[in-house]
Amino acid sequence: MLQILANADNVAIVGRNKNALRDTLVNVDSEARKRGLRINENKTKHMEVSRAASNSDHLRCGKYEFEHVK
C-alpha cells in the first residue's frame, strides 16, 4: 500500500517499507524533473513509524540522502 498526500509545495509519501518508499521517490523525482521541479534534500526528512524501537539512519535514495527524524 502506498499513499501520496500533497498540497502546494509539500508532499508526504506513506509506504509499508523503505523499498516501496525508495521506488516512489524515484518516480516522484523523475516526474518532478520533467516539470522543472527538484526535491530539496536539505528540507526533506523521513520518519519511521512502528511499534518497535527504531535506530534508523539517514535514508539513501539514488543520489539523495534524507535525514531521519523522530
Secondary structure, DSSP 4 states (H G I P E B T S, - for coil): -EEEEE-SS-EEEEESSHHHHHHHHHHHHHHHHHTT----TTT-EE----SS-----PEEETTEEEEE--
